[in-house]
Amino acid sequence: MEHYRTNTVKVFDILRDLEGDAPRLTTNPEWQRGDVWTPALRVNFIDTVLKNMPVPQITLWKRSHGRSTVVVDGRQRITTLQLYRNGKIPVGKSTIKKYSELSEDEQTRFNDTPILVLEFPQAADEEDICDYFERINAGGKSLSHGELMNNRIATSTIIQEVNKLFFQEDSEFKRDWESLFGDIDGETKRMSHYENTVPYLTSSLRGAQFLTKSYPIIVPLLKEDEIASDEVRGHMPVFMDRLTSLMDVMADINNAIPEWINKQKWKGGLPLIRQIASIWYTIINPSILDDKVRSASELWVRFYTRVETDRNLALVWWPMLRKNAKPRQIVGEVEFALSMI
């Protein structure tokens, strides 16, 4: 990572490189987060530029494949500059002028604003670039767990396989899943769709300690030096069988309790991973089921039927599923469910 250079570029040149059918600069590499700045943050940044205050550095990288240079750090600033110049930032009650209201000299000054650019060469490794991205985003408006997972999409086989199953339009599995849970939103603002899908695969591979959306816990599995691509791909048939079992259990509950899935008000076609962690646990660890039941479906149909009719039980159960889960806690939830049927 020592081979990088710095130079100064004008706002005009940066925005020019974003334009056209084949822009030379892209703010959307696979691992970047979406637009997360609020209008107030955008207005404050534009006010900083118009007052001729120094603009924070941006970081770029020219990928070894493709002709475009990608924004590693500075997406929010660059898109804000572009939106402002295109008249798409509502200034509201602020005192700043719209771009169209600036005098010719003021527009020239805006476009000539210098920005320090740190640029990585083509030879830089994408894993190192992703690592750099995580480190520099550790402060400020912190990345969500889902955004950090998305950051690994170019290098993590786990993320790539989850993406193929849940989010690619030609996925047969996706169609089956959506027939039960509704249309999947694969473009959530802060990548929460990864928080509610990736833990299925990490826990299927390595156990309940990875049945969590917590990025610091699962990130070792997203690096190839910890778990090889061949192992992940070799596990996919087992994983698919387990996901099918999960859908069968959820469908059985929904058949026993009409509209049960809709009542949960899960958004974007994805159940909250925390709320069904105990169900998933019984699928990846069926040995926990005792002689009371023959299958995970029998357990959860009987249990949720009782939850539906027993208000006191519901008042105990649902708050349990709002707490951060640890393996021991999930086991306790399964044992509790078994004791209630």
C-alpha positions as CSV (number, residue, x, y, z in Angstrom):
1,M,0.0,0.0,0.0
2,E,3.0,2.3,0.0
3,H,2.8,2.9,-3.7
4,Y,0.4,5.8,-4.0
5,R,0.5,9.4,-5.0
6,T,-1.2,12.7,-4.2
7,N,-2.2,15.6,-6.3
8,T,-4.7,18.4,-6.4
9,V,-7.7,18.3,-8.7
10,K,-10.4,21.0,-9.3
11,V,-14.1,20.3,-8.6
12,F,-14.8,20.9,-12.3
13,D,-12.5,18.1,-13.4
14,I,-13.9,15.6,-10.9
15,L,-17.5,16.3,-11.9
16,R,-16.6,16.2,-15.6
17,D,-15.2,12.7,-15.1
18,L,-18.5,11.5,-13.7
19,E,-20.4,12.5,-16.9
20,G,-21.1,10.8,-20.2
21,D,-22.1,7.3,-21.3
22,A,-18.6,6.0,-20.3
23,P,-17.6,8.1,-17.3
24,R,-13.9,7.9,-16.3
25,L,-14.8,8.1,-12.6
26,T,-17.4,5.9,-10.8
27,T,-18.7,6.4,-7.3
28,N,-20.3,2.9,-7.2
29,P,-17.8,0.1,-6.8
30,E,-19.5,-3.0,-5.5
31,W,-18.2,-2.5,-1.9
32,Q,-19.2,1.2,-1.6
33,R,-22.1,2.2,0.5
34,G,-25.1,4.1,-0.9
35,D,-26.0,7.7,-0.3
36,V,-26.3,8.2,3.5
37,W,-25.8,11.9,4.0
38,T,-28.9,13.8,5.1
39,P,-29.9,17.1,3.3
40,A,-28.5,19.0,6.3
41,L,-25.1,17.3,5.9
42,R,-25.1,18.1,2.2
43,V,-26.0,21.7,2.8
44,N,-23.3,22.1,5.4
45,F,-20.7,20.7,3.1
46,I,-21.7,23.0,0.2
47,D,-21.6,25.9,2.7
48,T,-18.0,24.9,3.6
49,V,-17.0,24.9,-0.1
50,L,-18.7,28.2,-0.8
51,K,-16.8,29.8,2.1
52,N,-13.5,28.7,0.5
53,M,-12.7,26.4,3.5
54,P,-10.4,23.4,2.8
55,V,-12.2,20.4,1.4
56,P,-11.2,17.0,2.9
57,Q,-9.1,14.7,0.8
58,I,-10.7,12.1,-1.5
59,T,-9.2,8.7,-2.4
60,L,-9.3,7.1,-5.8
61,W,-8.1,3.8,-7.3
62,K,-7.8,2.8,-11.0
63,R,-8.7,-0.8,-11.1
64,S,-6.6,-3.3,-13.0
65,H,-9.7,-4.3,-15.0
66,G,-11.9,-1.8,-16.7
67,R,-11.1,1.7,-17.8
68,S,-12.7,3.7,-15.0
69,T,-11.2,5.0,-11.7
70,V,-13.3,4.3,-8.6
71,V,-13.9,6.4,-5.6
72,V,-12.6,4.6,-2.5
73,D,-13.3,7.5,0.0
74,G,-15.2,10.6,-0.7
75,R,-18.4,9.4,-2.4
76,Q,-20.7,11.4,-0.2
77,R,-18.7,14.6,-0.9
78,I,-18.4,14.1,-4.6
79,T,-22.1,13.2,-5.1
80,T,-23.0,16.2,-3.0
81,L,-21.0,18.5,-5.3
82,Q,-22.6,17.0,-8.3
83,L,-26.1,17.3,-6.9
84,Y,-25.5,20.9,-5.9
85,R,-24.3,21.9,-9.4
86,N,-27.3,20.1,-10.9
87,G,-29.7,22.0,-8.7
88,K,-30.9,18.9,-6.9
89,I,-30.0,19.8,-3.3
90,P,-32.9,21.5,-1.5
91,V,-31.3,24.4,0.5
92,G,-34.4,24.9,2.6
93,K,-34.1,27.7,5.2
94,S,-30.3,27.8,4.9
95,T,-28.6,31.0,3.7
96,I,-26.6,29.4,0.9
97,K,-27.5,30.2,-2.7
98,K,-28.5,27.6,-5.3
99,Y,-25.9,27.0,-7.9
100,S,-28.0,28.8,-10.5
101,E,-28.1,31.8,-8.2
102,L,-24.4,32.2,-8.0
103,S,-22.7,34.9,-10.0
104,E,-20.4,33.9,-12.8
105,D,-17.4,34.6,-10.6
106,E,-18.9,32.6,-7.8
107,Q,-19.6,29.7,-10.1
108,T,-16.0,29.8,-11.4
109,R,-14.7,29.9,-7.8
110,F,-16.8,26.9,-7.0
111,N,-15.6,24.9,-10.0
112,D,-12.0,25.8,-9.3
113,T,-12.1,24.7,-5.7
114,P,-9.1,22.5,-5.2
115,I,-9.4,19.0,-3.7
116,L,-6.5,16.9,-2.5
117,V,-6.6,13.5,-4.1
118,L,-4.8,10.4,-2.9
119,E,-4.6,7.9,-5.7
120,F,-3.8,4.2,-5.6
121,P,-2.2,2.6,-8.7
122,Q,-3.7,-0.3,-10.7
123,A,-1.2,-2.7,-9.0
124,A,-2.9,-2.2,-5.6
125,D,-4.6,-5.4,-4.4
126,E,-8.4,-5.2,-4.0
127,E,-8.3,-6.8,-0.6
128,D,-6.0,-4.1,0.6
129,I,-8.3,-1.4,-0.9
130,C,-11.3,-2.9,0.9
131,D,-9.3,-3.0,4.2
132,Y,-8.3,0.6,3.7
133,F,-12.0,1.5,3.1
134,E,-13.1,-0.1,6.3
135,R,-10.3,1.6,8.4
136,I,-11.0,5.1,7.1
137,N,-14.7,4.7,7.7
138,A,-14.3,3.6,11.3
139,G,-15.2,7.1,12.5
140,G,-17.6,9.8,11.4
141,K,-21.0,8.4,10.1
142,S,-20.0,4.8,10.8
143,L,-20.7,2.1,8.3
144,S,-23.5,-0.3,9.2
145,H,-22.8,-4.0,9.5
146,G,-24.5,-4.5,6.1
147,E,-22.3,-1.8,4.4
148,L,-19.2,-3.5,5.8
149,M,-20.3,-6.8,4.4
150,N,-21.0,-5.2,1.1
151,N,-17.5,-3.8,1.2
152,R,-16.3,-7.4,0.9
153,I,-18.4,-8.4,-2.2
154,A,-15.5,-8.3,-4.6
155,T,-13.3,-10.6,-2.5
156,S,-15.5,-12.7,-0.3
157,T,-16.9,-16.0,-1.7
158,I,-19.5,-16.0,1.1
159,I,-20.9,-12.6,0.1
160,Q,-20.8,-13.6,-3.6
161,E,-22.7,-16.8,-3.1
162,V,-25.4,-15.1,-0.9
163,N,-25.7,-12.5,-3.6
164,K,-26.3,-15.1,-6.3
165,L,-29.0,-16.8,-4.2
166,F,-31.0,-13.9,-2.8
167,F,-30.4,-11.0,-5.1
168,Q,-29.8,-12.1,-8.7
169,E,-32.9,-11.8,-10.8
170,D,-32.3,-15.2,-12.5
171,S,-32.1,-17.1,-9.2
172,E,-34.6,-19.8,-9.0
173,F,-34.2,-19.9,-5.2
174,K,-35.0,-16.2,-5.1
175,R,-38.3,-16.8,-6.8
176,D,-39.2,-19.6,-4.3
177,W,-38.2,-17.4,-1.4
178,E,-40.3,-14.5,-2.7
179,S,-43.3,-16.7,-3.1
180,L,-43.3,-17.1,0.7
181,F,-41.9,-13.8,2.0
182,G,-42.6,-11.3,-0.8
183,D,-40.3,-9.4,-3.1
184,I,-36.7,-9.1,-1.9
185,D,-35.3,-5.6,-1.7
186,G,-31.6,-6.0,-2.7
187,E,-30.9,-2.2,-2.6
188,T,-31.7,-1.2,0.9
189,K,-30.2,2.2,1.8
190,R,-27.7,0.9,4.3
191,M,-27.3,-2.6,2.9
192,S,-29.4,-4.2,5.7
193,H,-30.3,-7.0,3.2
194,Y,-26.9,-8.5,3.8
195,E,-27.4,-8.4,7.6
196,N,-30.4,-10.6,7.2
197,T,-29.0,-13.1,4.7
198,V,-25.2,-13.5,5.2
199,P,-25.6,-15.0,8.8
200,Y,-27.4,-18.0,7.3
201,L,-24.4,-19.0,5.4
202,T,-21.7,-18.1,8.0
203,S,-23.6,-20.1,10.7
204,S,-24.3,-23.0,8.3
205,L,-20.5,-23.2,7.7
206,R,-19.2,-22.6,11.1
207,G,-21.9,-22.9,13.7
208,A,-24.2,-20.7,15.9
209,Q,-21.4,-18.4,17.0
210,F,-21.6,-16.9,13.5
211,L,-25.5,-16.6,13.5
212,T,-25.2,-12.9,13.9
213,K,-25.2,-9.7,11.8
214,S,-22.2,-8.4,13.8
215,Y,-19.5,-7.7,11.3
216,P,-16.6,-7.9,13.7
217,I,-17.6,-11.4,14.6
218,I,-18.2,-12.7,11.0
219,V,-15.5,-10.8,9.2
220,P,-12.8,-13.6,9.7
221,L,-15.0,-15.8,7.6
222,L,-15.2,-13.2,4.8
223,K,-11.5,-13.4,4.3
224,E,-10.2,-16.2,2.1
225,D,-7.2,-16.9,4.4
226,E,-9.7,-18.1,7.0
227,I,-12.1,-20.1,4.9
228,A,-11.3,-21.1,1.3
229,S,-13.5,-20.5,-1.7
230,D,-13.6,-24.2,-2.5
231,E,-15.0,-25.0,1.0
232,V,-17.7,-22.4,0.7
233,R,-18.8,-23.6,-2.8
234,G,-18.6,-27.2,-1.7
235,H,-21.0,-26.4,1.2
236,M,-23.6,-24.8,-1.0
237,P,-25.7,-28.0,-1.6
238,V,-26.0,-28.5,2.1
239,F,-26.8,-24.8,2.6
240,M,-29.5,-25.0,0.0
241,D,-31.1,-28.0,1.6
242,R,-31.1,-26.1,4.9
243,L,-32.7,-23.0,3.4
244,T,-35.3,-25.2,1.8
245,S,-36.0,-26.7,5.3
246,L,-36.3,-23.2,6.7
247,M,-38.9,-22.2,4.1
248,D,-40.8,-25.4,4.8
249,V,-40.9,-24.6,8.5
250,M,-42.0,-21.0,7.9
251,A,-44.7,-22.2,5.4
252,D,-46.0,-24.7,7.9
253,I,-46.3,-22.1,10.6
254,N,-48.1,-19.8,8.1
255,N,-50.5,-22.5,7.1
256,A,-51.3,-23.3,10.8
257,I,-51.7,-19.6,11.7
258,P,-53.1,-17.8,8.6
259,E,-51.3,-14.6,7.7
260,W,-48.6,-15.3,10.4
261,I,-45.8,-14.1,8.1
262,N,-47.6,-10.9,7.1
263,K,-48.2,-10.1,10.8
264,Q,-44.5,-10.0,11.5
265,K,-44.2,-6.9,9.1
266,W,-40.8,-7.9,7.9
267,K,-39.7,-5.5,5.2
268,G,-38.1,-6.2,1.8
269,G,-38.9,-9.9,1.7
270,L,-36.4,-10.8,4.4
271,P,-37.3,-11.9,8.0
272,L,-35.1,-10.2,10.6
273,I,-32.4,-12.7,11.3
274,R,-32.7,-12.2,15.0
275,Q,-36.3,-13.1,15.1
276,I,-35.9,-16.5,13.4
277,A,-32.4,-17.4,14.7
278,S,-33.9,-20.0,17.0
279,I,-35.7,-21.6,14.1
280,W,-32.6,-21.6,12.0
281,Y,-30.6,-23.1,14.9
282,T,-32.9,-26.2,15.0
283,I,-32.2,-26.7,11.3
284,I,-28.4,-26.5,11.4
285,N,-28.4,-28.3,14.8
286,P,-31.3,-30.8,14.6
287,S,-29.8,-32.9,17.5
288,I,-31.2,-30.3,19.9
289,L,-34.7,-31.5,19.2
290,D,-35.8,-34.0,21.9
291,D,-38.2,-36.9,21.9
292,K,-41.2,-34.5,22.2
293,V,-41.1,-33.6,18.5
294,R,-40.1,-35.4,15.3
295,S,-39.0,-32.3,13.4
296,A,-38.3,-28.6,13.5
297,S,-41.6,-28.0,11.8
298,E,-43.5,-29.8,14.5
299,L,-41.8,-27.9,17.2
300,W,-42.3,-24.4,15.8
301,V,-45.9,-25.0,14.6
302,R,-46.9,-26.2,18.0
303,F,-45.0,-23.5,19.8
304,Y,-46.1,-20.5,17.7
305,T,-49.7,-21.8,17.8
306,R,-49.5,-21.5,21.5
307,V,-47.8,-18.1,21.4
308,E,-50.7,-16.9,19.2
309,T,-53.3,-17.8,21.8
310,D,-51.4,-17.3,25.1
311,R,-50.9,-13.6,25.7
312,N,-48.6,-14.1,28.7
313,L,-46.3,-16.4,26.7
314,A,-46.2,-13.8,23.9
315,L,-45.2,-11.1,26.3
316,V,-42.3,-13.3,27.4
317,W,-41.2,-14.6,24.0
318,W,-41.2,-11.6,21.7
319,P,-39.0,-9.4,23.9
320,M,-36.5,-12.2,24.1
321,L,-36.0,-11.9,20.3
322,R,-35.1,-8.2,20.6
323,K,-32.0,-8.8,22.5
324,N,-28.6,-9.3,20.9
325,A,-28.2,-13.0,20.4
326,K,-25.3,-15.2,21.6
327,P,-25.1,-19.0,21.0
328,R,-26.1,-19.8,24.5
329,Q,-29.0,-17.5,24.4
330,I,-30.3,-19.1,21.1
331,V,-30.0,-22.5,22.6
332,G,-31.9,-21.3,25.7
333,E,-34.7,-20.0,23.4
334,V,-35.0,-23.4,21.7
335,E,-35.1,-25.2,25.0
336,F,-37.7,-22.7,26.2
337,A,-39.9,-23.4,23.2
338,L,-39.5,-27.2,23.7
339,S,-40.6,-26.8,27.3
340,M,-43.8,-24.9,26.3
341,I,-45.3,-27.4,24.0
